[in-house]
Structures are given as structure tokens and as C-alpha cells.
Amino acid sequence: MIVPIVALAVIGGVLWFIPQEAYPWIKSIHIFAVVAWMAALLYLPRLFVYHTEAGPKTPQSETFKIMERRLLRGIGTPSMIVTWAAGLWLAAKMFEFQGGWLGAKMLLVVVLTALHMFLAASLRKFSNDENTRSSKFWRITNEVPAVLLAVIIVLVVVKPF
């Protein structure tokens, strides 16, 4: 948990000194990182569905453990960190943290981050063959990031308030 926080602080510190002329580049980095993070948040619960259905201590379970770990550590967490760092830069440098839409968006990003942490904790349970949740639970969980993303996109594009 400390590694993502330190990485976010370092990336944020570096980004802070980038001039405002870098806006299109930082925005591009932010969008790319969001897409990668969302891919992980959408795919990991789906893997949990299949993992649950495979059952613990099976050859398939061992394969899912590797896939889940690589997805979260290789794509999910790094892209979350970059999303936060670039997003905070954009909010601070370009929007000066103004607008109700931005506050609402940031709140939803905090919810996505909490979901990310919940999935990381669940991954540890799966790794130890301690999952207690049903495949139905994971199917429902799989829909949460998509709904949050849809609302975030509307907030960013429409800026309703």
C-alpha cells in the first residue's frame, strides 16, 4: 500500500513542475491511464467470476491466480497511479479545483480507488484460497466500474454543474 502512495507522490511532484503548455500531453497521458485502469477494473472481477467457478486448489485456480496478480500489479495499480497524478495536475493547473462537476468527478474517482483496493484485498483472499463470495457477487461487482465510468464521462463532457 505504501508503494502506490510513494509513487503517486513522486509522479505528482514531477508533474507539478511541468509548464501549462504541456496540457495536451498530460491530458493524453491521463486518458490513456484511465483506459488502462478501467480495463483492469472491468476484467479483474470477471476473472474472479471464473476463478470462483473453477473452485480452490485446481489447476485452473492456479492459472487465475497468476492472471489476476499480473493484471492488478502490471496494469491496474500503475495505471491508477498515473491516472491520479495526471488528473491532479490537470485539476490543479487547468481548473484550479473549481466547478461542482470536478468535485463530483473526483469523488467518483475516490470510489473507483476504493473499489480498486477492495479488489486488491479480494485478490489476496483468492491467492490464499479464502474467497467466500459467489460468482453472482463478482458478476454484479463487474458492472460497478462501467456505471461509475459512464457518470464520470458525463460529468467531464457535459459539466452539468
Secondary structure, 3 states (H helix, E strand, C coil): CHHHHHHHHHHHHHHHCCCHHHHHHHHHHHHHHHHHHHHHHHHHHHHHHHHHHHCCCCHHHHHHHHHHHHHHHHHHHHHHHHHHHHHHHHHHHCCCCCCHHHHHHHHHHHHHHHHHHHHHHHHHHHHCCCCCCCHHHHHHHCCHHHHHHHHHHHHHHHCCC
